[in-house]
Amino acid sequence: MHMREYQLEIIDNLAGADPAQWDALTGGNPTLRHAFLQSLIDADCTTAQTGWLPQFILLRREAGGRTVLTGAVPLYLKGHSYGEYVFDWAWAEAYQRAGLDYYPKLLAASPFTPCTGSRLLAATDADRSILIEAMLTLAREHDVSSLHVLFATEHEQGMLLAAGMMARTAVQFHWRNANYPSFETYLAGMSHDKRKKIRQERRKVADAGITLRRKTGTEITGADWDFFTSCYRRTYRAHHSTPYLNRAFFGLLGERMGENVLLVLAERDGLPIAASLNLFGADTLYGRYWGSGEFHSGLHFEACYYQTIEFCIERGITLFEGGAQGEHKLARGFLPVKCNSAHWLKEPRFAHAVEDFLRRERDGLDEYVDELQEHAPFKAPSGG
């Protein structure tokens, strides 16, 4: 293929990329939308100072007398491993012990978002192959230790491995909508004990005088965002960590893509006491953040899972990705799902060691998933 057939460009800001052309490549995933990624930049959440310097790869072609965006990668130059949800701290420590620098590294992902989605934003495998080669060339020719592609689709993962990257697998818990007409119908498919526990949890929340409201789009007010931001910060403080996002980002999220936002507010005596934030597209909802000013038994499950499941049932949304980790989700109807990442390390001796580690990790993960499946909360097909 001749270079004149396409143009590659690396940019640190999406302001110069056409939003409609970018969004047309995302498959409707809100965590990849132009508005989402640009809002992170505009709110100073993804910058060189925060260790998330955008290095977006754009692939353009001539079509109908104009240049059209036909491929892209949400790529970042990382100065640390925070906010990724695929943990490589041990690899960084091994580099340090050997007197080598692990940072900076290159990372293709949606920042702070452990959600599966396209990382090679393109309509054809030919363009995806160009994007893979562009990433690997960038990694080989610049002062970085490695390239990591997180939470890619199954098809993209196969292409990345064929290009010489190493596979890593993790487990998340996802809920699937079997065309349930109501939440009660969903519960009816669960074992007696699990169904009884969920009803008890919901009853405790109601008995505490707590009401729940689901808001989307323009229903979400500035006061709602103020409250949610305080909840978000409180959660990070409770875990002795620093928040990645800020009030400016949440405000931009509401302004620019409120139609993709579901905010669940818990109120008692007319005042908000907890909230959960979710993003959703036509067929998938992504659980993201939660925070509470008061502890009430069952409130976390109500705000983060039961309200969002009801929302999915009402909207006909087929998949609810519950985010990273969380075996407690299993009892609420979220089943284990394997998710992908692909890795390339420049230093050969470390690449061999990591490849061996990943092979052993996958074997253990297969056993773990089998064990989880045995504890699924649903009735056997026979109805027992």
N, C-alpha and C positions, 0 to 999 in steps of 0.2 A: 504494500500500500504506500502510495507516495504522500509525503508530508503535506503537499499542497491541497490534499483532499480534506484536511481538517486542521484546526488550530487548537493548540493547548495553551492555557493560561493559568497562572496561580495568583489568587487574589486574597487579601486579608479582610475584605469587607464585601458583603453581598449587595451593597447599594448600587453597584454597577451592573448587576445581573437582573434580567427581566423576571419579575416575580411570577408571571403567568407561565413563562417557559420553564422556570425552575420547578414550580409546583406540578406541572404536567408530568414530571419525571419521578415524582415521589410516591405514586400509587395511592394517593389520598391519605398518607400517614401524616397526622398533624405534627409529630415530633421531628419531621424533616422539612416542614413548610418554610418557605422563604421568610415569612413573618416570624416564625419561632426562632430560627437561627439568627436573623438580623436583630431581633429584639434582645437576644443575649448580648450581642455586640454593642448595641446602642445603650444598654443598661450597664455596660462595663463589667459584665460577668465573664465574658470570654475575650481576654486581652493578654498581651505579653505579661502584664503585671500579675494577672491571676494564674498564669501558667497554662493558659489555653489560647494560644495565638492561632487564629484562623489561617489556614493555608489551602483554601478551597481550590480544587482542580476543576477547571471548566473546559469542556470539549465542545467546540463549535464547528458547524459545517455550513457550506453554502447551499441554500435551498430556495428556489424561486427568485433568484436575484438578491436574496438577503442572507445574512448570517444568522443561523439559528442554533440555540443551545440544545445539543443532543446528548450531552453527558455531563456528569458532575460527581464530585466526591466531597462530603463534608469532612475535611481533613484538618487536623490541628497539630501544631508543634507544642508538645507537652513538656513542662518543666518539673512534673511530679506525677504521681499516679492517683491523685484524689479525684473523686467524682466519676469513676469509670465502672465500678461494680464487677470488673473482672480483675482479680487481684494478682499483681506481679511484683509485690514488694520483695519477695524472696529473691527474685531474679535481680532486682536493683541492688540488694545487699550483697549478692555474690559478685556482681560487677565491682562494687565498692571494695570488697575484700581483695580483689585482684588488681586494685589500683586503676580501674577503668571507670569511665563516666557512663552511667546508664541514661542520664538525662542530658540534653533533650532527646525525645523520641517522637515518632509520628504516630498519630492515632486517628483512625476513621471511625466516627461514632456521632450519635446525637448527644451533646454534652449533658451530663448529670441525669441520663435517661436510659435505664436498662431495659429498653424495649426493642424487640426484633423489628427490623425494617431494612429497606434497601440501603446499601452503602455505596453501590456502584449505580448511581442514578442514570439509567439509560434504557432505551427501548429495545436495543439489540445486543446480542452477545459480542458482536464485532466491536461495538463501542465500549462494552464492559471490559473487553480484553485490552483495549487501548488505555482505559483508566487504570487497570491493574498494573500495566507496564509503566505508566507514568508515575504511580505511587512507588513502585520498586526502584525505578531510576532515581527518583528524588531521594529515597532512603540510601541508595548506594553512593550517590555522588555528594551528599551533604553530611555535615557533622552531626549525625544522629546514630544512636545505638541500634535502633530497631523500628519496625513498622507493625502496628496492631490494628486489626479490623474487627470491631466488636458488634455482636448481635446482628450479624448479616443474615440474609435469607438463606434457605437451604441451597438454592440454585447458585447463588453467589459464592457460598462457602465452597462448593465443588470447584468452581472456577479458580478461586484463590488457592486451594490446595493443589490444583493442577499446575499452577504457576510457581509452585515450590514453597508455599507457606505452610506452617504447621498448624494442625487442628487442635483446638481446645473446646471442651464441652462443659457446660454448667447446667444446673437445674433451676427452673422457675415453676410457678404454679399458676395455671390458667383455668378460667371458667369458660365453658362452652354452652351456648344457648341452643337447646334442642327444640326450638320453636315453642317454648313454654307459653301458654296463654296467661299465666299468672305466677306469682311467687309461691303460692300454695301448691300449685301443680308441680313446680320445681321441687318443693319439699317432699311431696308425695313419693318421689322417686328415691328418696334417701332411706337409709335404715331407720328403724324406730328410734334408737338411742340418739342418733345424730339429729334427726328431725325434732325430737323433744328438746334437745339442748339449744338448738337455734331459737325455737319458740320461747324458751325460758329466757334467753339472752335478750330477745326483743321485748319481752314483757317487763324485764327489770328496767330497761331504759324508759319505757312508757310509764311505769309505776313511779319513776323518779321525777315525773312531771316534765320530761324532755320531749320536745317536738323536733322533727326534722323537716328541713325545706331543701328542695333541689332547685338550683338556679343555673340558667345558661344565658349566654349572650348579654343583651342589654339589661337583663334582670339583675345582673351583678353590679352593685354600686361601688363607688369609691370607698365608702365606709366598710363594705364587705371585704374589699381588698386590704384595707388597713387592718381589719381584724384577722384576716387570714395570714397576713405577713407576720403579725405578732404570734400567731399559733406556730407558724413555720419556724420562726426564730427560737421559740420556746422548746420545740422538739430538738433542735440542734444543741441548744444549751444543755438539755437533759442528757444528751449523749456526749457532752464535753467536746463538741466539734464546732467548726465554723460554718455558717450557712454559705451555700454557693450562690444563692439568688437573693434578690432585694426587691423592695417595694416598687422601684422603677420598672423592673422586668415584669412583675405581675400586672402592673398597670398597662404596660404595652401589650401584654398578652390579651388582656380584656379588650383593649381598643382595636387591636389588629386582627384577632382571630377568636373573638368571644364566642362565635358559633361553634367552635371546637372545644369549649370549656364547660365542664360541669363542676359547680361548687356546691358541696353539701354542707349546710349549716345546721348545727344542733343548738337549740335555744331552750332556756329555762327561765321562767318568770319574765318572758319577753326580751331576754338578753342573750346574745350569742355566747356559747361556752366552748364550742369545738367546731372544727371544720375539716373537710377533706377536699383536695383538688384533684381533678381528673381531666384528661384530654380524650377526645373521641373523634372518630371519623365515621364513615358510613357503616363500616362493619366491625370495627374494633374500638374498645375503650381501654385506656391506659391509666391505671391507678398510679398516682404520683406522690402527693404529700398529705400529711395529716398533722394536726396539733390540737391540744386541748388545754383549757385553763382550769378544768376541774376533773377529778377522776370519778367516773361512774362505771360500775361493772357492766360490761357489754357495749359501752358506747363506741369504742374503737371499731368493733365488728359491725355495729349498726351503720356508722358513718362511712366506713371505708369499703364494706362488702355488701351488706344487705340492701342499702339504699341504691348502690350502684348496680347491683344485680337487677333490682326492680326497674331501674332506668333502662338497662339493656333489654329487658323483656318488653317494656313499653315501646321502645324505639326499634325493636327487631335487630339489635346489634348482636352479632353472632359470637364474638370473642371478647373476653375481658382478661387482659394481662395484668396480673396482680403486682408486678414489680419484682424486685430482687428478694430472694430468700423467703423464709416464712413457712415452716412445716405446719404451723397452726392453721394455715389456709386450707389444708387438706380436709379437715373436719367440716369446713364450710362449703365444700363442693369444688374446690380448685384442685385439679389433678396435675401431677408432675409432667413437665415437658422439657425436653433437652433443647438448649439454645447454643448457638455457635459463636466462636471467635477464631480468628486466624492470625498467626504471628510469624514474623521474620526477624531474625537477629543477625546483625552484620558479623559479629565475632564467631567464627566457626566452632571453636571449642565450647562456647556457651550454647550455641545452637544445638549441638549434639546432646549436651547434658539436658537441656530443656525438652528436647524431643523425647528423650527417654522418660523424663518426669511426666510429660503429658500422656504418654502411652500408659503408664501405670495409673495415672489419675483417671483416665477413661475407664479402665477395667473396674476400678473401685466405684465409679459413678454408675456403671451399668447395674451393679449389685444393689446400690442404694435406690435406684429408680424401681427395680423389681420389688424391693422391700416396701417402698411407698405404695406401689400399686396394690399390694396385698391389703393395705389399710384404707382403700378407697371407701367413701361414705355411702355409696349407692347400693341399692338392692341388687342381688344377683339377677341375671336375665330371667330366671325362672319365676321371679317375684318373691323369692324367699327372703 
